[in-house]
Amino acid sequence: MNKVTQERDLGVIASDDLKWCKQCNDVVSKTNRMLGLIKSNFVDRSQETVMSLYKSLVRPHLEYCGQICPHYMKDIKLIEGVQRRATKLVYGMEKLHYGD
């Protein structure tokens, strides 16, 4: 009999050790693909445009199953990396520090 180490149900990955690292990695890869799509296909990168695209295309992936919040610092940093990358898409904000 084969041992199952993870199961995907309704788009959520549950692993046998009950850690959400694989789910966080999957979400971050989806959102980074969406940010790449925004970067390559939209010329206008004003704050209003990027914010509306972020809210409609990226944030739903981050918020889906929001009750599964990451507890490990590495997972939190992965998700914050998505937000950091999104702020760098806005013209005029590329050189600002993420905290600013």
Secondary structure, DSSP 8 states (H G I E B T S, - for coil): -----EEEETTEEEETT---HHHHHHHHHHHHHHHHHHHHH-S---HHHHHHHIIIIIHHHHHTTTTS---SHHHHHHHHHHHHHHHTTSTT-TTS-TT-
